[in-house]
Amino acid sequence: MYLDQIKAELVEAQDVLNKFISDENNIKLIQEAALLISNSFKQGGKVLSCGNGGSHCDAMHFAEELTGRYRENRPGYPAIAISDVSHLSCVSNDFGYEYVFSRYVEAVGQKGDVLFGLSTSGNSKIF
């Protein structure tokens, strides 16, 4: 019933990924981000991750993979998703939604930490 639509969506996803991978600069940027995060951990830093909507869920998943288990047993890495509902609601109400992430970073961020902001659409106006 939906086989053509399912196949078309998967082919589109594959095409987007192939295009992304074909640009060597994208691979270098990922490597730079990984090194930045790794160096932060080595110096006692942490990752704060954030995003809006579905990207918020991706930010939470990213932090979970760092603090939990990703592929193999290892010590957890310090990571926090900016996802506290009371913080988001409070700051949105008192300051405006555009401050929900920056206020959190001001409160718990330290020199050497990494802020990992995600926008799956690339259109987020908050970053």
Jmol script that loads the backbone (N, CA, C; Angstrom):
load data "model"
ATOM      1  N   MET A   1       0.818  -1.190   0.000  1.00  0.00           N
ATOM      2  CA  MET A   1       0.000   0.000   0.000  1.00  0.00           C
ATOM      3  C   MET A   1       0.870   1.266   0.000  1.00  0.00           C
ATOM      4  N   TYR A   2       1.852   1.328   0.872  1.00  0.00           N
ATOM      5  CA  TYR A   2       2.748   2.474   0.951  1.00  0.00           C
ATOM      6  C   TYR A   2       4.163   2.134   0.502  1.00  0.00           C
ATOM      7  N   LEU A   3       4.334   1.011  -0.158  1.00  0.00           N
ATOM      8  CA  LEU A   3       5.677   0.552  -0.516  1.00  0.00           C
ATOM      9  C   LEU A   3       6.447   1.565  -1.354  1.00  0.00           C
ATOM     10  N   ASP A   4       5.792   2.187  -2.320  1.00  0.00           N
ATOM     11  CA  ASP A   4       6.480   3.167  -3.162  1.00  0.00           C
ATOM     12  C   ASP A   4       6.931   4.377  -2.349  1.00  0.00           C
ATOM     13  N   GLN A   5       6.078   4.832  -1.455  1.00  0.00           N
ATOM     14  CA  GLN A   5       6.426   5.980  -0.623  1.00  0.00           C
ATOM     15  C   GLN A   5       7.571   5.636   0.330  1.00  0.00           C
ATOM     16  N   ILE A   6       7.510   4.457   0.932  1.00  0.00           N
ATOM     17  CA  ILE A   6       8.576   4.017   1.839  1.00  0.00           C
ATOM     18  C   ILE A   6       9.900   3.946   1.096  1.00  0.00           C
ATOM     19  N   LYS A   7       9.870   3.323  -0.087  1.00  0.00           N
ATOM     20  CA  LYS A   7      11.098   3.203  -0.874  1.00  0.00           C
ATOM     21  C   LYS A   7      11.624   4.577  -1.275  1.00  0.00           C
ATOM     22  N   ALA A   8      10.740   5.473  -1.684  1.00  0.00           N
ATOM     23  CA  ALA A   8      11.161   6.816  -2.093  1.00  0.00           C
ATOM     24  C   ALA A   8      11.816   7.566  -0.933  1.00  0.00           C
ATOM     25  N   GLU A   9      11.256   7.438   0.258  1.00  0.00           N
ATOM     26  CA  GLU A   9      11.836   8.105   1.436  1.00  0.00           C
ATOM     27  C   GLU A   9      13.223   7.545   1.750  1.00  0.00           C
ATOM     28  N   LEU A  10      13.365   6.233   1.676  1.00  0.00           N
ATOM     29  CA  LEU A  10      14.663   5.610   1.947  1.00  0.00           C
ATOM     30  C   LEU A  10      15.699   5.981   0.890  1.00  0.00           C
ATOM     31  N   VAL A  11      15.295   6.028  -0.366  1.00  0.00           N
ATOM     32  CA  VAL A  11      16.207   6.423  -1.442  1.00  0.00           C
ATOM     33  C   VAL A  11      16.637   7.876  -1.252  1.00  0.00           C
ATOM     34  N   GLU A  12      15.695   8.739  -0.869  1.00  0.00           N
ATOM     35  CA  GLU A  12      16.043  10.139  -0.621  1.00  0.00           C
ATOM     36  C   GLU A  12      17.045  10.257   0.529  1.00  0.00           C
ATOM     37  N   ALA A  13      16.815   9.521   1.612  1.00  0.00           N
ATOM     38  CA  ALA A  13      17.746   9.541   2.752  1.00  0.00           C
ATOM     39  C   ALA A  13      19.125   9.058   2.321  1.00  0.00           C
ATOM     40  N   GLN A  14      19.159   8.009   1.515  1.00  0.00           N
ATOM     41  CA  GLN A  14      20.433   7.479   1.021  1.00  0.00           C
ATOM     42  C   GLN A  14      21.138   8.512   0.142  1.00  0.00           C
ATOM     43  N   ASP A  15      20.383   9.190  -0.714  1.00  0.00           N
ATOM     44  CA  ASP A  15      20.969  10.213  -1.584  1.00  0.00           C
ATOM     45  C   ASP A  15      21.557  11.370  -0.774  1.00  0.00           C
ATOM     46  N   VAL A  16      20.825  11.800   0.249  1.00  0.00           N
ATOM     47  CA  VAL A  16      21.314  12.891   1.100  1.00  0.00           C
ATOM     48  C   VAL A  16      22.597  12.472   1.807  1.00  0.00           C
ATOM     49  N   LEU A  17      22.619  11.263   2.352  1.00  0.00           N
ATOM     50  CA  LEU A  17      23.815  10.772   3.042  1.00  0.00           C
ATOM     51  C   LEU A  17      24.992  10.643   2.074  1.00  0.00           C
ATOM     52  N   ASN A  18      24.745  10.113   0.886  1.00  0.00           N
ATOM     53  CA  ASN A  18      25.820   9.980  -0.109  1.00  0.00           C
ATOM     54  C   ASN A  18      26.386  11.346  -0.498  1.00  0.00           C
ATOM     55  N   LYS A  19      25.507  12.324  -0.667  1.00  0.00           N
ATOM     56  CA  LYS A  19      25.959  13.680  -1.002  1.00  0.00           C
ATOM     57  C   LYS A  19      26.790  14.253   0.145  1.00  0.00           C
ATOM     58  N   PHE A  20      26.331  14.049   1.373  1.00  0.00           N
ATOM     59  CA  PHE A  20      27.048  14.539   2.546  1.00  0.00           C
ATOM     60  C   PHE A  20      28.438  13.917   2.635  1.00  0.00           C
ATOM     61  N   ILE A  21      28.512  12.617   2.470  1.00  0.00           N
ATOM     62  CA  ILE A  21      29.781  11.893   2.579  1.00  0.00           C
ATOM     63  C   ILE A  21      30.745  12.274   1.460  1.00  0.00           C
ATOM     64  N   SER A  22      30.218  12.604   0.298  1.00  0.00           N
ATOM     65  CA  SER A  22      31.087  12.922  -0.838  1.00  0.00           C
ATOM     66  C   SER A  22      31.839  14.239  -0.653  1.00  0.00           C
ATOM     67  N   ASP A  23      31.388  15.078   0.263  1.00  0.00           N
ATOM     68  CA  ASP A  23      32.081  16.337   0.545  1.00  0.00           C
ATOM     69  C   ASP A  23      33.075  16.097   1.678  1.00  0.00           C
ATOM     70  N   GLU A  24      34.348  16.024   1.336  1.00  0.00           N
ATOM     71  CA  GLU A  24      35.399  15.715   2.311  1.00  0.00           C
ATOM     72  C   GLU A  24      35.416  16.701   3.476  1.00  0.00           C
ATOM     73  N   ASN A  25      34.998  17.930   3.228  1.00  0.00           N
ATOM     74  CA  ASN A  25      34.966  18.930   4.293  1.00  0.00           C
ATOM     75  C   ASN A  25      34.011  18.518   5.416  1.00  0.00           C
ATOM     76  N   ASN A  26      32.902  17.877   5.074  1.00  0.00           N
ATOM     77  CA  ASN A  26      31.964  17.407   6.105  1.00  0.00           C
ATOM     78  C   ASN A  26      32.632  16.399   7.032  1.00  0.00           C
ATOM     79  N   ILE A  27      33.413  15.510   6.466  1.00  0.00           N
ATOM     80  CA  ILE A  27      34.106  14.499   7.269  1.00  0.00           C
ATOM     81  C   ILE A  27      35.130  15.175   8.184  1.00  0.00           C
ATOM     82  N   LYS A  28      35.841  16.162   7.652  1.00  0.00           N
ATOM     83  CA  LYS A  28      36.827  16.892   8.455  1.00  0.00           C
ATOM     84  C   LYS A  28      36.159  17.646   9.604  1.00  0.00           C
ATOM     85  N   LEU A  29      34.992  18.237   9.342  1.00  0.00           N
ATOM     86  CA  LEU A  29      34.282  18.966  10.396  1.00  0.00           C
ATOM     87  C   LEU A  29      33.829  18.031  11.520  1.00  0.00           C
ATOM     88  N   ILE A  30      33.394  16.841  11.158  1.00  0.00           N
ATOM     89  CA  ILE A  30      33.005  15.860  12.175  1.00  0.00           C
ATOM     90  C   ILE A  30      34.220  15.462  13.002  1.00  0.00           C
ATOM     91  N   GLN A  31      35.342  15.254  12.334  1.00  0.00           N
ATOM     92  CA  GLN A  31      36.572  14.909  13.050  1.00  0.00           C
ATOM     93  C   GLN A  31      36.973  16.035  14.004  1.00  0.00           C
ATOM     94  N   GLU A  32      36.886  17.276  13.554  1.00  0.00           N
ATOM     95  CA  GLU A  32      37.228  18.414  14.414  1.00  0.00           C
ATOM     96  C   GLU A  32      36.325  18.460  15.642  1.00  0.00           C
ATOM     97  N   ALA A  33      35.034  18.222  15.447  1.00  0.00           N
ATOM     98  CA  ALA A  33      34.098  18.221  16.573  1.00  0.00           C
ATOM     99  C   ALA A  33      34.428  17.100  17.547  1.00  0.00           C
ATOM    100  N   ALA A  34      34.744  15.922  17.014  1.00  0.00           N
ATOM    101  CA  ALA A  34      35.090  14.782  17.873  1.00  0.00           C
ATOM    102  C   ALA A  34      36.347  15.076  18.685  1.00  0.00           C
ATOM    103  N   LEU A  35      37.334  15.693  18.059  1.00  0.00           N
ATOM    104  CA  LEU A  35      38.568  16.037  18.773  1.00  0.00           C
ATOM    105  C   LEU A  35      38.318  17.107  19.832  1.00  0.00           C
ATOM    106  N   LEU A  36      37.477  18.071  19.514  1.00  0.00           N
ATOM    107  CA  LEU A  36      37.131  19.115  20.477  1.00  0.00           C
ATOM    108  C   LEU A  36      36.476  18.505  21.719  1.00  0.00           C
ATOM    109  N   ILE A  37      35.536  17.602  21.499  1.00  0.00           N
ATOM    110  CA  ILE A  37      34.850  16.938  22.609  1.00  0.00           C
ATOM    111  C   ILE A  37      35.819  16.057  23.383  1.00  0.00           C
ATOM    112  N   SER A  38      36.619  15.277  22.676  1.00  0.00           N
ATOM    113  CA  SER A  38      37.590  14.396  23.322  1.00  0.00           C
ATOM    114  C   SER A  38      38.571  15.185  24.183  1.00  0.00           C
ATOM    115  N   ASN A  39      39.076  16.278  23.648  1.00  0.00           N
ATOM    116  CA  ASN A  39      40.012  17.111  24.405  1.00  0.00           C
ATOM    117  C   ASN A  39      39.345  17.731  25.627  1.00  0.00           C
ATOM    118  N   SER A  40      38.083  18.095  25.493  1.00  0.00           N
ATOM    119  CA  SER A  40      37.352  18.629  26.645  1.00  0.00           C
ATOM    120  C   SER A  40      37.274  17.594  27.760  1.00  0.00           C
ATOM    121  N   PHE A  41      36.943  16.354  27.406  1.00  0.00           N
ATOM    122  CA  PHE A  41      36.876  15.285  28.409  1.00  0.00           C
ATOM    123  C   PHE A  41      38.231  15.078  29.083  1.00  0.00           C
ATOM    124  N   LYS A  42      39.290  15.083  28.286  1.00  0.00           N
ATOM    125  CA  LYS A  42      40.637  14.867  28.830  1.00  0.00           C
ATOM    126  C   LYS A  42      41.030  15.955  29.824  1.00  0.00           C
ATOM    127  N   GLN A  43      40.461  17.155  29.652  1.00  0.00           N
ATOM    128  CA  GLN A  43      40.785  18.279  30.530  1.00  0.00           C
ATOM    129  C   GLN A  43      39.740  18.472  31.635  1.00  0.00           C
ATOM    130  N   GLY A  44      38.865  17.477  31.806  1.00  0.00           N
ATOM    131  CA  GLY A  44      37.864  17.555  32.861  1.00  0.00           C
ATOM    132  C   GLY A  44      36.596  18.295  32.497  1.00  0.00           C
ATOM    133  N   GLY A  45      36.406  18.568  31.211  1.00  0.00           N
ATOM    134  CA  GLY A  45      35.214  19.277  30.758  1.00  0.00           C
ATOM    135  C   GLY A  45      34.051  18.337  30.496  1.00  0.00           C
ATOM    136  N   LYS A  46      32.961  18.927  30.063  1.00  0.00           N
ATOM    137  CA  LYS A  46      31.751  18.163  29.761  1.00  0.00           C
ATOM    138  C   LYS A  46      31.113  18.698  28.484  1.00  0.00           C
ATOM    139  N   VAL A  47      30.127  17.968  27.989  1.00  0.00           N
ATOM    140  CA  VAL A  47      29.342  18.388  26.839  1.00  0.00           C
ATOM    141  C   VAL A  47      27.962  18.783  27.325  1.00  0.00           C
ATOM    142  N   LEU A  48      27.500  19.935  26.887  1.00  0.00           N
ATOM    143  CA  LEU A  48      26.119  20.349  27.064  1.00  0.00           C
ATOM    144  C   LEU A  48      25.490  20.297  25.681  1.00  0.00           C
ATOM    145  N   SER A  49      24.424  19.528  25.520  1.00  0.00           N
ATOM    146  CA  SER A  49      23.795  19.400  24.206  1.00  0.00           C
ATOM    147  C   SER A  49      22.398  19.997  24.247  1.00  0.00           C
ATOM    148  N   CYS A  50      21.970  20.537  23.096  1.00  0.00           N
ATOM    149  CA  CYS A  50      20.650  21.166  23.042  1.00  0.00           C
ATOM    150  C   CYS A  50      20.124  21.181  21.613  1.00  0.00           C
ATOM    151  N   GLY A  51      18.826  21.364  21.511  1.00  0.00           N
ATOM    152  CA  GLY A  51      18.156  21.453  20.229  1.00  0.00           C
ATOM    153  C   GLY A  51      16.680  21.719  20.440  1.00  0.00           C
ATOM    154  N   ASN A  52      15.981  22.018  19.361  1.00  0.00           N
ATOM    155  CA  ASN A  52      14.537  22.276  19.408  1.00  0.00           C
ATOM    156  C   ASN A  52      13.774  21.144  18.742  1.00  0.00           C
ATOM    157  N   GLY A  53      12.590  20.840  19.257  1.00  0.00           N
ATOM    158  CA  GLY A  53      11.739  19.829  18.640  1.00  0.00           C
ATOM    159  C   GLY A  53      12.420  18.479  18.563  1.00  0.00           C
ATOM    160  N   GLY A  54      12.428  17.890  17.367  1.00  0.00           N
ATOM    161  CA  GLY A  54      13.074  16.598  17.175  1.00  0.00           C
ATOM    162  C   GLY A  54      14.566  16.665  17.448  1.00  0.00           C
ATOM    163  N   SER A  55      15.169  17.818  17.198  1.00  0.00           N
ATOM    164  CA  SER A  55      16.595  17.996  17.489  1.00  0.00           C
ATOM    165  C   SER A  55      16.852  17.945  18.990  1.00  0.00           C
ATOM    166  N   HIS A  56      15.860  18.353  19.774  1.00  0.00           N
ATOM    167  CA  HIS A  56      15.962  18.249  21.237  1.00  0.00           C
ATOM    168  C   HIS A  56      16.092  16.776  21.628  1.00  0.00           C
ATOM    169  N   CYS A  57      15.291  15.932  20.994  1.00  0.00           N
ATOM    170  CA  CYS A  57      15.381  14.487  21.258  1.00  0.00           C
ATOM    171  C   CYS A  57      16.744  13.946  20.841  1.00  0.00           C
ATOM    172  N   ASP A  58      17.270  14.424  19.726  1.00  0.00           N
ATOM    173  CA  ASP A  58      18.607  14.007  19.292  1.00  0.00           C
ATOM    174  C   ASP A  58      19.669  14.459  20.291  1.00  0.00           C
ATOM    175  N   ALA A  59      19.517  15.660  20.843  1.00  0.00           N
ATOM    176  CA  ALA A  59      20.466  16.164  21.844  1.00  0.00           C
ATOM    177  C   ALA A  59      20.429  15.300  23.100  1.00  0.00           C
ATOM    178  N   MET A  60      19.233  14.891  23.507  1.00  0.00           N
ATOM    179  CA  MET A  60      19.117  14.013  24.675  1.00  0.00           C
ATOM    180  C   MET A  60      19.741  12.657  24.379  1.00  0.00           C
ATOM    181  N   HIS A  61      19.510  12.123  23.189  1.00  0.00           N
ATOM    182  CA  HIS A  61      20.079  10.835  22.808  1.00  0.00           C
ATOM    183  C   HIS A  61      21.606  10.916  22.770  1.00  0.00           C
ATOM    184  N   PHE A  62      22.139  12.007  22.248  1.00  0.00           N
ATOM    185  CA  PHE A  62      23.589  12.188  22.189  1.00  0.00           C
ATOM    186  C   PHE A  62      24.189  12.150  23.591  1.00  0.00           C
ATOM    187  N   ALA A  63      23.592  12.892  24.523  1.00  0.00           N
ATOM    188  CA  ALA A  63      24.088  12.908  25.908  1.00  0.00           C
ATOM    189  C   ALA A  63      23.959  11.530  26.539  1.00  0.00           C
ATOM    190  N   GLU A  64      22.882  10.840  26.252  1.00  0.00           N
ATOM    191  CA  GLU A  64      22.672   9.494  26.804  1.00  0.00           C
ATOM    192  C   GLU A  64      23.740   8.532  26.318  1.00  0.00           C
ATOM    193  N   GLU A  65      24.104   8.621  25.046  1.00  0.00           N
ATOM    194  CA  GLU A  65      25.138   7.726  24.522  1.00  0.00           C
ATOM    195  C   GLU A  65      26.486   7.997  25.188  1.00  0.00           C
ATOM    196  N   LEU A  66      26.751   9.254  25.528  1.00  0.00           N
ATOM    197  CA  LEU A  66      28.014   9.582  26.194  1.00  0.00           C
ATOM    198  C   LEU A  66      28.018   9.131  27.647  1.00  0.00           C
ATOM    199  N   THR A  67      26.919   9.344  28.353  1.00  0.00           N
ATOM    200  CA  THR A  67      26.877   8.966  29.769  1.00  0.00           C
ATOM    201  C   THR A  67      26.611   7.483  29.957  1.00  0.00           C
ATOM    202  N   GLY A  68      25.952   6.884  28.991  1.00  0.00           N
ATOM    203  CA  GLY A  68      25.605   5.466  29.076  1.00  0.00           C
ATOM    204  C   GLY A  68      26.615   4.601  28.351  1.00  0.00           C
ATOM    205  N   ARG A  69      26.086   3.737  27.538  1.00  0.00           N
ATOM    206  CA  ARG A  69      26.934   2.785  26.819  1.00  0.00           C
ATOM    207  C   ARG A  69      26.726   2.970  25.326  1.00  0.00           C
ATOM    208  N   TYR A  70      27.794   3.195  24.611  1.00  0.00           N
ATOM    209  CA  TYR A  70      27.743   3.271  23.160  1.00  0.00           C
ATOM    210  C   TYR A  70      28.681   2.220  22.598  1.00  0.00           C
ATOM    211  N   ARG A  71      28.119   1.212  21.996  1.00  0.00           N
ATOM    212  CA  ARG A  71      28.830   0.110  21.328  1.00  0.00           C
ATOM    213  C   ARG A  71      29.584  -0.830  22.250  1.00  0.00           C
ATOM    214  N   GLU A  72      30.219  -0.346  23.279  1.00  0.00           N
ATOM    215  CA  GLU A  72      30.988  -1.224  24.168  1.00  0.00           C
ATOM    216  C   GLU A  72      30.974  -0.648  25.582  1.00  0.00           C
ATOM    217  N   ASN A  73      31.269  -1.512  26.540  1.00  0.00           N
ATOM    218  CA  ASN A  73      31.355  -1.046  27.918  1.00  0.00           C
ATOM    219  C   ASN A  73      32.576  -0.149  28.075  1.00  0.00           C
ATOM    220  N   ARG A  74      32.373   0.969  28.725  1.00  0.00           N
ATOM    221  CA  ARG A  74      33.437   1.936  28.973  1.00  0.00           C
ATOM    222  C   ARG A  74      32.937   2.867  30.063  1.00  0.00           C
ATOM    223  N   PRO A  75      33.839   3.631  30.672  1.00  0.00           N
ATOM    224  CA  PRO A  75      33.369   4.617  31.644  1.00  0.00           C
ATOM    225  C   PRO A  75      32.463   5.648  30.959  1.00  0.00           C
ATOM    226  N   GLY A  76      31.509   6.163  31.689  1.00  0.00           N
ATOM    227  CA  GLY A  76      30.640   7.198  31.136  1.00  0.00           C
ATOM    228  C   GLY A  76      31.394   8.514  30.982  1.00  0.00           C
ATOM    229  N   TYR A  77      30.972   9.297  30.010  1.00  0.00           N
ATOM    230  CA  TYR A  77      31.550  10.620  29.793  1.00  0.00           C
ATOM    231  C   TYR A  77      30.572  11.673  30.302  1.00  0.00           C
ATOM    232  N   PRO A  78      31.067  12.788  30.829  1.00  0.00           N
ATOM    233  CA  PRO A  78      30.177  13.810  31.372  1.00  0.00           C
ATOM    234  C   PRO A  78      29.450  14.577  30.264  1.00  0.00           C
ATOM    235  N   ALA A  79      28.156  14.408  30.223  1.00  0.00           N
ATOM    236  CA  ALA A  79      27.334  15.076  29.217  1.00  0.00           C
ATOM    237  C   ALA A  79      25.956  15.349  29.799  1.00  0.00           C
ATOM    238  N   ILE A  80      25.418  16.515  29.484  1.00  0.00           N
ATOM    239  CA  ILE A  80      24.103  16.913  29.967  1.00  0.00           C
ATOM    240  C   ILE A  80      23.318  17.487  28.796  1.00  0.00           C
ATOM    241  N   ALA A  81      22.126  16.964  28.582  1.00  0.00           N
ATOM    242  CA  ALA A  81      21.224  17.565  27.601  1.00  0.00           C
ATOM    243  C   ALA A  81      20.444  18.672  28.310  1.00  0.00           C
ATOM    244  N   ILE A  82      20.372  19.824  27.691  1.00  0.00           N
ATOM    245  CA  ILE A  82      19.601  20.921  28.272  1.00  0.00           C
ATOM    246  C   ILE A  82      18.135  20.618  27.988  1.00  0.00           C
ATOM    247  N   SER A  83      17.538  19.870  28.912  1.00  0.00           N
ATOM    248  CA  SER A  83      16.180  19.371  28.673  1.00  0.00           C
ATOM    249  C   SER A  83      15.288  19.440  29.905  1.00  0.00           C
ATOM    250  N   ASP A  84      15.724  20.138  30.942  1.00  0.00           N
ATOM    251  CA  ASP A  84      14.919  20.267  32.152  1.00  0.00           C
ATOM    252  C   ASP A  84      13.689  21.122  31.835  1.00  0.00           C
ATOM    253  N   VAL A  85      12.531  20.503  31.878  1.00  0.00           N
ATOM    254  CA  VAL A  85      11.293  21.180  31.485  1.00  0.00           C
ATOM    255  C   VAL A  85      11.030  22.415  32.341  1.00  0.00           C
ATOM    256  N   SER A  86      11.295  22.327  33.638  1.00  0.00           N
ATOM    257  CA  SER A  86      11.048  23.493  34.496  1.00  0.00           C
ATOM    258  C   SER A  86      11.982  24.648  34.126  1.00  0.00           C
ATOM    259  N   HIS A  87      13.229  24.346  33.774  1.00  0.00           N
ATOM    260  CA  HIS A  87      14.154  25.401  33.329  1.00  0.00           C
ATOM    261  C   HIS A  87      13.656  26.019  32.022  1.00  0.00           C
ATOM    262  N   LEU A  88      13.308  25.176  31.058  1.00  0.00           N
ATOM    263  CA  LEU A  88      12.856  25.678  29.761  1.00  0.00           C
ATOM    264  C   LEU A  88      11.625  26.565  29.917  1.00  0.00           C
ATOM    265  N   SER A  89      10.680  26.123  30.751  1.00  0.00           N
ATOM    266  CA  SER A  89       9.451  26.874  30.975  1.00  0.00           C
ATOM    267  C   SER A  89       9.725  28.184  31.713  1.00  0.00           C
ATOM    268  N   CYS A  90      10.528  28.112  32.756  1.00  0.00           N
ATOM    269  CA  CYS A  90      10.848  29.296  33.559  1.00  0.00           C
ATOM    270  C   CYS A  90      11.549  30.360  32.725  1.00  0.00           C
ATOM    271  N   VAL A  91      12.601  29.969  32.041  1.00  0.00           N
ATOM    272  CA  VAL A  91      13.375  30.945  31.271  1.00  0.00           C
ATOM    273  C   VAL A  91      12.548  31.489  30.115  1.00  0.00           C
ATOM    274  N   SER A  92      11.768  30.636  29.464  1.00  0.00           N
ATOM    275  CA  SER A  92      10.899  31.105  28.380  1.00  0.00           C
ATOM    276  C   SER A  92       9.938  32.166  28.886  1.00  0.00           C
ATOM    277  N   ASN A  93       9.362  31.916  30.042  1.00  0.00           N
ATOM    278  CA  ASN A  93       8.388  32.836  30.620  1.00  0.00           C
ATOM    279  C   ASN A  93       9.047  34.129  31.098  1.00  0.00           C
ATOM    280  N   ASP A  94      10.172  34.008  31.783  1.00  0.00           N
ATOM    281  CA  ASP A  94      10.789  35.173  32.418  1.00  0.00           C
ATOM    282  C   ASP A  94      11.676  36.000  31.494  1.00  0.00           C
ATOM    283  N   PHE A  95      12.323  35.360  30.530  1.00  0.00           N
ATOM    284  CA  PHE A  95      13.279  36.059  29.673  1.00  0.00           C
ATOM    285  C   PHE A  95      12.926  35.999  28.189  1.00  0.00           C
ATOM    286  N   GLY A  96      12.292  34.927  27.755  1.00  0.00           N
ATOM    287  CA  GLY A  96      12.018  34.691  26.341  1.00  0.00           C
ATOM    288  C   GLY A  96      12.682  33.401  25.900  1.00  0.00           C
ATOM    289  N   TYR A  97      12.048  32.717  24.971  1.00  0.00           N
ATOM    290  CA  TYR A  97      12.555  31.404  24.568  1.00  0.00           C
ATOM    291  C   TYR A  97      13.982  31.459  24.029  1.00  0.00           C
ATOM    292  N   GLU A  98      14.350  32.568  23.436  1.00  0.00           N
ATOM    293  CA  GLU A  98      15.691  32.658  22.850  1.00  0.00           C
ATOM    294  C   GLU A  98      16.808  32.561  23.888  1.00  0.00           C
ATOM    295  N   TYR A  99      16.462  32.575  25.170  1.00  0.00           N
ATOM    296  CA  TYR A  99      17.467  32.489  26.230  1.00  0.00           C
ATOM    297  C   TYR A  99      17.522  31.135  26.936  1.00  0.00           C
ATOM    298  N   VAL A 100      16.715  30.169  26.510  1.00  0.00           N
ATOM    299  CA  VAL A 100      16.641  28.913  27.278  1.00  0.00           C
ATOM    300  C   VAL A 100      17.972  28.170  27.327  1.00  0.00           C
ATOM    301  N   PHE A 101      18.750  28.222  26.284  1.00  0.00           N
ATOM    302  CA  PHE A 101      20.019  27.500  26.283  1.00  0.00           C
ATOM    303  C   PHE A 101      21.139  28.346  26.891  1.00  0.00           C
ATOM    304  N   SER A 102      21.195  29.610  26.536  1.00  0.00           N
ATOM    305  CA  SER A 102      22.284  30.455  27.044  1.00  0.00           C
ATOM    306  C   SER A 102      22.219  30.614  28.556  1.00  0.00           C
ATOM    307  N   ARG A 103      21.030  30.717  29.130  1.00  0.00           N
ATOM    308  CA  ARG A 103      20.925  30.835  30.588  1.00  0.00           C
ATOM    309  C   ARG A 103      21.433  29.562  31.264  1.00  0.00           C
ATOM    310  N   TYR A 104      21.155  28.423  30.680  1.00  0.00           N
ATOM    311  CA  TYR A 104      21.623  27.159  31.250  1.00  0.00           C
ATOM    312  C   TYR A 104      23.147  27.084  31.192  1.00  0.00           C
ATOM    313  N   VAL A 105      23.704  27.477  30.060  1.00  0.00           N
ATOM    314  CA  VAL A 105      25.162  27.461  29.912  1.00  0.00           C
ATOM    315  C   VAL A 105      25.796  28.427  30.912  1.00  0.00           C
ATOM    316  N   GLU A 106      25.201  29.600  31.097  1.00  0.00           N
ATOM    317  CA  GLU A 106      25.707  30.548  32.094  1.00  0.00           C
ATOM    318  C   GLU A 106      25.714  29.925  33.486  1.00  0.00           C
ATOM    319  N   ALA A 107      24.699  29.124  33.776  1.00  0.00           N
ATOM    320  CA  ALA A 107      24.546  28.558  35.116  1.00  0.00           C
ATOM    321  C   ALA A 107      25.484  27.386  35.385  1.00  0.00           C
ATOM    322  N   VAL A 108      25.677  26.500  34.424  1.00  0.00           N
ATOM    323  CA  VAL A 108      26.442  25.274  34.695  1.00  0.00           C
ATOM    324  C   VAL A 108      27.669  25.090  33.807  1.00  0.00           C
ATOM    325  N   GLY A 109      27.794  25.891  32.766  1.00  0.00           N
ATOM    326  CA  GLY A 109      28.945  25.753  31.879  1.00  0.00           C
ATOM    327  C   GLY A 109      30.224  26.245  32.531  1.00  0.00           C
ATOM    328  N   GLN A 110      31.318  25.601  32.184  1.00  0.00           N
ATOM    329  CA  GLN A 110      32.639  25.963  32.692  1.00  0.00           C
ATOM    330  C   GLN A 110      33.589  26.123  31.505  1.00  0.00           C
ATOM    331  N   LYS A 111      34.672  26.839  31.731  1.00  0.00           N
ATOM    332  CA  LYS A 111      35.697  26.970  30.698  1.00  0.00           C
ATOM    333  C   LYS A 111      36.156  25.565  30.303  1.00  0.00           C
ATOM    334  N   GLY A 112      36.232  25.313  29.007  1.00  0.00           N
ATOM    335  CA  GLY A 112      36.655  24.012  28.507  1.00  0.00           C
ATOM    336  C   GLY A 112      35.512  23.074  28.166  1.00  0.00           C
ATOM    337  N   ASP A 113      34.290  23.426  28.568  1.00  0.00           N
ATOM    338  CA  ASP A 113      33.128  22.620  28.191  1.00  0.00           C
ATOM    339  C   ASP A 113      32.813  22.839  26.715  1.00  0.00           C
ATOM    340  N   VAL A 114      32.023  21.942  26.155  1.00  0.00           N
ATOM    341  CA  VAL A 114      31.602  22.043  24.759  1.00  0.00           C
ATOM    342  C   VAL A 114      30.085  22.145  24.713  1.00  0.00           C
ATOM    343  N   LEU A 115      29.575  23.136  23.990  1.00  0.00           N
ATOM    344  CA  LEU A 115      28.142  23.234  23.725  1.00  0.00           C
ATOM    345  C   LEU A 115      27.892  22.612  22.360  1.00  0.00           C
ATOM    346  N   PHE A 116      27.060  21.580  22.339  1.00  0.00           N
ATOM    347  CA  PHE A 116      26.756  20.847  21.107  1.00  0.00           C
ATOM    348  C   PHE A 116      25.304  21.141  20.742  1.00  0.00           C
ATOM    349  N   GLY A 117      25.104  22.120  19.862  1.00  0.00           N
ATOM    350  CA  GLY A 117      23.759  22.507  19.443  1.00  0.00           C
ATOM    351  C   GLY A 117      23.376  21.797  18.166  1.00  0.00           C
ATOM    352  N   LEU A 118      22.186  21.212  18.169  1.00  0.00           N
ATOM    353  CA  LEU A 118      21.716  20.454  17.010  1.00  0.00           C
ATOM    354  C   LEU A 118      20.520  21.132  16.361  1.00  0.00           C
ATOM    355  N   SER A 119      20.529  21.186  15.047  1.00  0.00           N
ATOM    356  CA  SER A 119      19.380  21.638  14.273  1.00  0.00           C
ATOM    357  C   SER A 119      19.281  20.721  13.065  1.00  0.00           C
ATOM    358  N   THR A 120      18.384  19.747  13.130  1.00  0.00           N
ATOM    359  CA  THR A 120      18.288  18.786  12.034  1.00  0.00           C
ATOM    360  C   THR A 120      17.802  19.444  10.750  1.00  0.00           C
ATOM    361  N   SER A 121      17.036  20.532  10.862  1.00  0.00           N
ATOM    362  CA  SER A 121      16.579  21.236   9.668  1.00  0.00           C
ATOM    363  C   SER A 121      17.606  22.258   9.198  1.00  0.00           C
ATOM    364  N   GLY A 122      18.446  22.717  10.124  1.00  0.00           N
ATOM    365  CA  GLY A 122      19.380  23.783   9.804  1.00  0.00           C
ATOM    366  C   GLY A 122      18.739  25.158   9.859  1.00  0.00           C
ATOM    367  N   ASN A 123      17.484  25.210  10.301  1.00  0.00           N
ATOM    368  CA  ASN A 123      16.746  26.469  10.296  1.00  0.00           C
ATOM    369  C   ASN A 123      16.462  27.037  11.674  1.00  0.00           C
ATOM    370  N   SER A 124      17.039  26.466  12.714  1.00  0.00           N
ATOM    371  CA  SER A 124      16.760  26.950  14.062  1.00  0.00           C
ATOM    372  C   SER A 124      17.260  28.376  14.213  1.00  0.00           C
ATOM    373  N   LYS A 125      16.406  29.236  14.741  1.00  0.00           N
ATOM    374  CA  LYS A 125      16.775  30.639  14.918  1.00  0.00           C
ATOM    375  C   LYS A 125      17.413  30.892  16.277  1.00  0.00           C
ATOM    376  N   ILE A 126      17.529  29.876  17.105  1.00  0.00           N
ATOM    377  CA  ILE A 126      18.035  30.063  18.461  1.00  0.00           C
ATOM    378  C   ILE A 126      19.550  29.909  18.552  1.00  0.00           C
ATOM    379  N   PHE A 127      20.181  29.384  17.520  1.00  0.00           N
ATOM    380  CA  PHE A 127      21.635  29.181  17.587  1.00  0.00           C
ATOM    381  C   PHE A 127      22.366  30.302  16.895  1.00  0.00           C
TER     382      PHE A 127
END
end "model"
wireframe off; spacefill off
backbone 0.3
color backbone group
